[in-house]
Amino acid sequence: MGSSSPSHPRPENGTTRPGGGRKGEVGGEGATATFRLAAQPWQPVPLGGASLPRHVADFQLSIASVTEESSSDCLAQDLHLQAQKLADRLKCDAVVSEISAGPGTVNFTINRELLAKTVLQQVLKDGSQYGVKSELFSTVPRQKAVIEFSSPNIAKKFHVGHLRSTIVGNFIANLKVALGHEVIKINYLGDWGMQFGLLGVGFQHFGNKEKLKSSPLQHLFEVYVQINKAAEDENTKKLAKDFFRKLEEHDAQTLSLWKQFRDFSIEEYSRIYKRLGVHFDEYSGESFYHEKSQEILKTLEDKGLLQKTIKGTGIVDLSEKKDLSSFSTVMRSDGTSLYITRDLAAAIDRMNKHSCDTMIYVTDKSQSNHFQHLFQILKLMGYDWAERCQHVSFGLVQGMKTRRGEVIFLEDVLNEVRSRMLQNMASAKTTKEVEDPMETAEKVGLAALIIQDFRGLLSSDYQFSWDRALQSRGDTGVFLQYTHARLHSLEQMHGNEQLTDVNVACLQEPDAISVLQHLLRYDEVLYRSSQDLQPKHIVSYLLTLSHLAAVAHKTLPVKGSAPELAQARLCLFQAARLVLASGMKLLGITPVTQM
């Protein structure tokens, strides 16, 4: 059980440790709260023990995975014999208190007192830094990341895809910041293009300055819908083109109206993002790059990358054989830029401005081709840093509707989840009197949305269900919030004092050990999520932690126990709550203390 520090490649095939799993390293100076397995074949025994009762062992070594012959050549009794021989040769030490042989496995039990002492000391010492201070991250270089997410289109629906982009981008940013990286969060608004010609004409016909001030998103959307109906008319189309041309020529009056659309919209977006607990370092947009995109077209031409089609459009050949089997259109026939041209200008500008190590774009998977093309063109232009750009894509959400019908604005979703949660809280027997029911309902409701969204792979589509999301039992955000509030009130009930000199050695019960073992693995889960940027690992971990804490809460009473035991149990529950709160915050959830 040596202690060489492993390298940190991206984990493959579901392994949770770089270089393969765990090794025990506890006690003395620089003791760590993590036990590592020394080689790939080691497996932590599942909590509750699918293959073994949980009291038999903490870790297993599969003999078949370390023998020369394939397991099919080995008879079960041979493996069992080899396991027995190896178990007899191995000796217990300060870390491992018991070694035994199972059917083809060697089973290891960790010194219970050491486990309790090491884990709880580390959690209470590190607090919200527990897990991120692990030596797992010691060789990971600190980086600067630019993350572009949310990015709604002004005057169009702020649809559920934007909600997903917002919460996924926020999670990635939270995780990176927690791990010590520098993060710049950018909201790249759809604030340019021909739709603003239509919107400008629409506002001249149907607009209302007061409504624009009081509810800009709603009003601009209504205007846009009305003018779109009229857009079949050739005269309206001509007016829209004229308006957008004036905008591109910086006509003062036209620009002033556009600026109002943008500024009032950002103001309202900021208010809604605040409800989500999200803030941006920069509000950027296509409008910043419509002129710079002309420079991009000139650069492409100078480098011999821009080709003209018969129709006069500008394309870049992306095929390996240069036979145009794959290409990207970067210019309209009238010489104006397209979305991808503006994206090229934005990427180059960001890299010049921030000199970042990585650039992450969070959008739905329908834009995968777009980003593939974007990164390819950047490489062809000679920008090697395009290798460090990444598209984090997500699937579609089906069936998210409010009681009134189709979802149009994010605010509708937030109001809906809050009102449904208020209703549920009012009818639940377990609900306590809370100081601010509206705020609690909002935080719990948001947790419900986030957990339902983050439970699977981000790239998967999923069917949204209000009833499933808002259940108080089972694997939901409501259950996480309820567990956190319950553990918090347990601490308050027992004086909320700072626990020192607690004898945690008395935590020997299987339910206490299950919680301790699970707390021990938090850094692995953070490492895994930091590698693939998938929140599901943390969600699954927190749900299991909540279930284990709920069982322990029933079987390990604090009230009525001997003072020493009561203190130790309180210490265990406090550690569970701290880790639960840390994980929830990473996901973008604000833990509640009452519900």
Solvent accessible surface area in square Angstrom, and as a share of the most:
residue,aa,sasa,rsa
1,M,113,0.50
2,G,53,0.51
3,S,69,0.44
4,S,96,0.62
5,S,84,0.54
6,P,37,0.24
7,S,81,0.52
8,H,39,0.17
9,P,70,0.44
10,R,148,0.54
11,P,27,0.17
12,E,121,0.54
13,N,151,0.78
14,G,46,0.44
15,T,34,0.20
16,T,44,0.26
17,R,5,0.02
18,P,3,0.02
19,G,61,0.59
20,G,8,0.08
21,G,15,0.14
22,R,4,0.01
23,K,17,0.07
24,G,14,0.14
25,E,61,0.28
26,V,23,0.13
27,G,44,0.42
28,G,70,0.67
29,E,179,0.80
30,G,76,0.73
31,A,44,0.34
32,T,30,0.18
33,A,7,0.05
34,T,10,0.06
35,F,2,0.01
36,R,11,0.04
37,L,9,0.05
38,A,56,0.43
39,A,39,0.30
40,Q,95,0.42
41,P,22,0.14
42,W,28,0.10
43,Q,102,0.45
44,P,39,0.24
45,V,6,0.04
46,P,63,0.39
47,L,45,0.22
48,G,49,0.47
49,G,13,0.12
50,A,100,0.77
51,S,75,0.48
52,L,22,0.11
53,P,71,0.44
54,R,72,0.26
55,H,131,0.58
56,V,44,0.25
57,A,1,0.01
58,D,2,0.01
59,F,11,0.04
60,Q,26,0.11
61,L,15,0.07
62,S,37,0.24
63,I,5,0.03
64,A,30,0.23
65,S,65,0.42
66,V,75,0.43
67,T,32,0.18
68,E,175,0.78
69,E,86,0.39
70,S,63,0.41
71,S,65,0.42
72,S,104,0.67
73,D,104,0.54
74,C,14,0.09
75,L,111,0.55
76,A,83,0.65
77,Q,137,0.61
78,D,59,0.31
79,L,23,0.12
80,H,78,0.35
81,L,108,0.54
82,Q,62,0.27
83,A,0,0.00
84,Q,76,0.34
85,K,126,0.53
86,L,48,0.24
87,A,10,0.08
88,D,105,0.54
89,R,188,0.68
90,L,71,0.35
91,K,173,0.73
92,C,69,0.41
93,D,81,0.42
94,A,75,0.58
95,V,15,0.09
96,V,4,0.02
97,S,58,0.37
98,E,92,0.41
99,I,31,0.16
100,S,38,0.25
101,A,26,0.20
102,G,7,0.07
103,P,118,0.74
104,G,10,0.10
105,T,21,0.12
106,V,0,0.00
107,N,5,0.02
108,F,8,0.03
109,T,13,0.08
110,I,5,0.03
111,N,46,0.23
112,R,41,0.15
113,E,89,0.40
114,L,36,0.18
115,L,1,0.00
116,A,1,0.00
117,K,100,0.42
118,T,15,0.09
119,V,0,0.00
120,L,3,0.01
121,Q,111,0.50
122,Q,41,0.18
123,V,0,0.00
124,L,46,0.23
125,K,161,0.68
126,D,13,0.07
127,G,18,0.17
128,S,83,0.53
129,Q,79,0.35
130,Y,14,0.05
131,G,4,0.04
132,V,17,0.10
133,K,126,0.53
134,S,17,0.11
135,E,52,0.23
136,L,1,0.00
137,F,5,0.02
138,S,78,0.51
139,T,82,0.48
140,V,36,0.21
141,P,91,0.57
142,R,132,0.48
143,Q,69,0.31
144,K,50,0.21
145,A,1,0.01
146,V,0,0.00
147,I,0,0.00
148,E,9,0.04
149,F,1,0.00
150,S,3,0.02
151,S,25,0.16
152,P,0,0.00
153,N,50,0.26
154,I,0,0.00
155,A,2,0.02
156,K,79,0.34
157,K,68,0.29
158,F,4,0.02
159,H,82,0.37
160,V,23,0.13
161,G,19,0.18
162,H,19,0.09
163,L,8,0.04
164,R,3,0.01
165,S,5,0.03
166,T,0,0.00
167,I,7,0.04
168,V,0,0.00
169,G,0,0.00
170,N,9,0.04
171,F,0,0.00
172,I,0,0.00
173,A,1,0.01
174,N,37,0.19
175,L,1,0.00
176,K,29,0.12
177,V,85,0.49
178,A,32,0.25
179,L,10,0.05
180,G,42,0.41
181,H,22,0.10
182,E,100,0.45
183,V,20,0.12
184,I,18,0.09
185,K,21,0.09
186,I,0,0.00
187,N,0,0.00
188,Y,6,0.02
189,L,0,0.00
190,G,4,0.04
191,D,0,0.00
192,W,8,0.03
193,G,10,0.10
194,M,90,0.40
195,Q,31,0.14
196,F,2,0.01
197,G,0,0.00
198,L,25,0.13
199,L,0,0.00
200,G,0,0.00
201,V,4,0.02
202,G,0,0.00
203,F,15,0.06
204,Q,125,0.56
205,H,118,0.53
206,F,79,0.33
207,G,28,0.27
208,N,62,0.32
209,K,117,0.50
210,E,124,0.56
211,K,103,0.44
212,L,1,0.00
213,K,130,0.55
214,S,89,0.58
215,S,40,0.26
216,P,5,0.03
217,L,10,0.05
218,Q,76,0.34
219,H,9,0.04
220,L,0,0.00
221,F,28,0.12
222,E,71,0.32
223,V,1,0.00
224,Y,30,0.11
225,V,57,0.33
226,Q,81,0.36
227,I,2,0.01
228,N,58,0.30
229,K,153,0.65
230,A,39,0.30
231,A,13,0.10
232,E,143,0.64
233,D,73,0.38
234,E,123,0.55
235,N,92,0.47
236,T,12,0.07
237,K,96,0.41
238,K,126,0.53
239,L,73,0.36
240,A,4,0.03
241,K,129,0.55
242,D,38,0.20
243,F,14,0.06
244,F,21,0.09
245,R,119,0.44
246,K,88,0.37
247,L,0,0.00
248,E,62,0.28
249,E,110,0.49
250,H,91,0.41
251,D,55,0.28
252,A,82,0.63
253,Q,154,0.68
254,T,8,0.05
255,L,50,0.25
256,S,55,0.36
257,L,23,0.12
258,W,27,0.10
259,K,112,0.47
260,Q,53,0.23
261,F,1,0.00
262,R,24,0.09
263,D,59,0.31
264,F,40,0.17
265,S,0,0.00
266,I,27,0.14
267,E,119,0.53
268,E,19,0.09
269,Y,2,0.01
270,S,46,0.30
271,R,118,0.43
272,I,3,0.02
273,Y,3,0.01
274,K,163,0.69
275,R,52,0.19
276,L,5,0.03
277,G,60,0.58
278,V,8,0.04
279,H,116,0.52
280,F,21,0.09
281,D,76,0.40
282,E,43,0.19
283,Y,54,0.20
284,S,5,0.04
285,G,0,0.00
286,E,10,0.04
287,S,12,0.08
288,F,107,0.45
289,Y,10,0.04
290,H,25,0.11
291,E,95,0.42
292,K,84,0.36
293,S,0,0.00
294,Q,83,0.37
295,E,112,0.50
296,I,13,0.07
297,L,10,0.05
298,K,127,0.54
299,T,46,0.26
300,L,0,0.00
301,E,104,0.46
302,D,103,0.53
303,K,108,0.46
304,G,59,0.57
305,L,32,0.16
306,L,26,0.13
307,Q,73,0.32
308,K,129,0.55
309,T,49,0.28
310,I,187,0.95
311,K,173,0.73
312,G,23,0.22
313,T,34,0.20
314,G,0,0.00
315,I,8,0.04
316,V,0,0.00
317,D,8,0.04
318,L,14,0.07
319,S,7,0.05
320,E,178,0.80
321,K,174,0.74
322,K,120,0.51
323,D,83,0.43
324,L,73,0.36
325,S,90,0.58
326,S,43,0.28
327,F,93,0.39
328,S,6,0.04
329,T,53,0.31
330,V,0,0.00
331,M,16,0.07
332,R,108,0.39
333,S,74,0.48
334,D,106,0.55
335,G,27,0.26
336,T,40,0.23
337,S,6,0.04
338,L,42,0.21
339,Y,91,0.35
340,I,12,0.06
341,T,0,0.00
342,R,20,0.07
343,D,6,0.03
344,L,0,0.00
345,A,4,0.03
346,A,2,0.02
347,A,0,0.00
348,I,20,0.10
349,D,36,0.19
350,R,5,0.02
351,M,16,0.07
352,N,116,0.60
353,K,127,0.54
354,H,22,0.10
355,S,84,0.54
356,C,2,0.01
357,D,52,0.27
358,T,19,0.11
359,M,1,0.00
360,I,2,0.01
361,Y,2,0.01
362,V,2,0.01
363,T,18,0.10
364,D,25,0.13
365,K,79,0.33
366,S,92,0.59
367,Q,55,0.24
368,S,46,0.30
369,N,102,0.52
370,H,34,0.15
371,F,5,0.02
372,Q,108,0.48
373,H,44,0.20
374,L,0,0.00
375,F,29,0.12
376,Q,67,0.30
377,I,0,0.00
378,L,0,0.00
379,K,90,0.38
380,L,71,0.35
381,M,6,0.03
382,G,54,0.52
383,Y,65,0.25
384,D,114,0.59
385,W,33,0.12
386,A,2,0.02
387,E,123,0.55
388,R,113,0.41
389,C,13,0.08
390,Q,70,0.31
391,H,36,0.16
392,V,13,0.08
393,S,30,0.19
394,F,4,0.02
395,G,1,0.01
396,L,91,0.45
397,V,26,0.15
398,Q,79,0.35
399,G,41,0.39
400,M,15,0.07
401,K,114,0.48
402,T,13,0.08
403,R,142,0.52
404,R,207,0.75
405,G,28,0.27
406,E,108,0.48
407,V,8,0.04
408,I,51,0.26
409,F,16,0.07
410,L,3,0.02
411,E,33,0.15
412,D,33,0.17
413,V,2,0.01
414,L,3,0.02
415,N,59,0.30
416,E,17,0.08
417,V,2,0.01
418,R,57,0.21
419,S,52,0.34
420,R,41,0.15
421,M,6,0.03
422,L,51,0.25
423,Q,111,0.49
424,N,59,0.30
425,M,11,0.05
426,A,90,0.70
427,S,93,0.60
428,A,46,0.36
429,K,205,0.87
430,T,83,0.48
431,T,45,0.26
432,K,135,0.57
433,E,166,0.75
434,V,19,0.11
435,E,159,0.71
436,D,65,0.34
437,P,61,0.39
438,M,97,0.43
439,E,86,0.39
440,T,15,0.09
441,A,0,0.00
442,E,22,0.10
443,K,60,0.25
444,V,0,0.00
445,G,0,0.00
446,L,14,0.07
447,A,0,0.00
448,A,1,0.00
449,L,6,0.03
450,I,3,0.02
451,I,1,0.00
452,Q,22,0.10
453,D,8,0.04
454,F,0,0.00
455,R,120,0.44
456,G,36,0.35
457,L,87,0.43
458,L,1,0.00
459,S,46,0.30
460,S,50,0.32
461,D,65,0.34
462,Y,40,0.15
463,Q,107,0.48
464,F,9,0.04
465,S,30,0.19
466,W,21,0.07
467,D,110,0.57
468,R,112,0.41
469,A,2,0.02
470,L,12,0.06
471,Q,95,0.42
472,S,67,0.43
473,R,193,0.70
474,G,35,0.33
475,D,51,0.27
476,T,10,0.06
477,G,0,0.00
478,V,1,0.01
479,F,19,0.08
480,L,0,0.00
481,Q,0,0.00
482,Y,63,0.24
483,T,7,0.04
484,H,4,0.02
485,A,8,0.06
486,R,75,0.27
487,L,3,0.02
488,H,32,0.14
489,S,39,0.25
490,L,15,0.08
491,E,9,0.04
492,Q,106,0.47
493,M,128,0.57
494,H,46,0.21
495,G,55,0.53
496,N,84,0.43
497,E,80,0.36
498,Q,133,0.59
499,L,14,0.07
500,T,98,0.57
501,D,151,0.78
502,V,31,0.18
503,N,64,0.33
504,V,12,0.07
505,A,24,0.19
506,C,37,0.22
507,L,0,0.00
508,Q,93,0.41
509,E,48,0.22
510,P,69,0.43
511,D,19,0.10
512,A,0,0.00
513,I,10,0.05
514,S,2,0.01
515,V,2,0.01
516,L,0,0.00
517,Q,12,0.05
518,H,15,0.07
519,L,0,0.00
520,L,3,0.02
521,R,27,0.10
522,Y,3,0.01
523,D,4,0.02
524,E,6,0.03
525,V,20,0.12
526,L,1,0.00
527,Y,0,0.00
528,R,64,0.24
529,S,0,0.00
530,S,26,0.16
531,Q,40,0.18
532,D,53,0.27
533,L,8,0.04
534,Q,27,0.12
535,P,0,0.00
536,K,61,0.26
537,H,20,0.09
538,I,0,0.00
539,V,2,0.01
540,S,65,0.42
541,Y,9,0.04
542,L,0,0.00
543,L,10,0.05
544,T,48,0.28
545,L,1,0.01
546,S,0,0.00
547,H,72,0.32
548,L,23,0.12
549,A,1,0.01
550,A,22,0.17
551,V,71,0.41
552,A,0,0.00
553,H,47,0.21
554,K,159,0.68
555,T,71,0.41
556,L,4,0.02
557,P,68,0.43
558,V,8,0.05
559,K,157,0.67
560,G,86,0.82
561,S,25,0.16
562,A,63,0.49
563,P,110,0.69
564,E,95,0.42
565,L,42,0.21
566,A,17,0.13
567,Q,60,0.27
568,A,0,0.00
569,R,19,0.07
570,L,9,0.04
571,C,4,0.03
572,L,0,0.00
573,F,3,0.01
574,Q,24,0.11
575,A,0,0.00
576,A,0,0.00
577,R,36,0.13
578,L,42,0.21
579,V,1,0.01
580,L,1,0.00
581,A,9,0.07
582,S,16,0.10
583,G,0,0.00
584,M,0,0.00
585,K,115,0.49
586,L,15,0.08
587,L,1,0.00
588,G,15,0.15
589,I,3,0.02
590,T,72,0.42
591,P,19,0.12
592,V,10,0.06
593,T,60,0.35
594,Q,75,0.34
595,M,23,0.10
